Amino acid sequence: MEDQTILEKLGNKVSQVLEQHDRLKDENKMLRTEMVTIKAENEIKSKEIDKLTEENVMKDLEIEEIVEKIESILG
């Protein structure tokens, strides 16, 4: 009778471990999907930052040209 109880306990523990494994596997899959999404969003934002930085550099150059023109006109 005691062997059955121990065997049942062991079976229950194995079932719990398997359930936990399945939950963690699902959570891992969800986190991987979220990570891929975040990486894609990050890439888009990085490209936008690069674009805006380049535009800022070009605007700075334009401003410098305008200042030089004004200085040459004023003498």
RAHUBEL-V736592 format. One record per pair of residues at least 12 apart in sequence whose C-alpha atoms are under 7 Angstrom apart, sorted by the first residue. I is the first residue (numbers start at 1). J is the second residue. Records with the same first field share a line. If there is no record, write none. Layout:
# RAHUBEL-V736592
I=J ; J
This chain:
# RAHUBEL-V736592
none
